[in-house]
């Protein structure tokens, strides 16, 4: 499919927006179009009407996407990750997740996609310090 146009809400960190733009993504921020406290319904409606994938880590918007899906209302897509996952994901992790999603043949066959923190267990094992032997 390739890079898809996105519309970010105010919860998405600026570093993610800059990273996507630097890689050629078309990104529109909600704060550039609407006043700061615009309700989620208006943001979702705008993204759907403009054919942009809404990017958020707001659980309320995620629930709104589920409601639209259940009602059969069309929208380009929704990419979500939990705010608490920012602690375990770097900006690079998020950018790589977007690039991987864009590389899929039909990334929004199911229109709601969730980005999860990468599994770093193999990396942690690789850099574990050897245990000291005790006698």
Buried (B, 14 or more C-beta within 10 A) or exposed (E): EEBBBBBBBBBBBEEBBEBBEEEEBEBBBBEEEBEEEBEBEEBBBBBBEEEBBBBBBBEBBBEBBEEBBEEEEEBBBBBBBBEEBBEEBBBEBBBBBBEEBBEEEEBBEEBBBEBEBBEEEEEEEEEEEEEEEEE
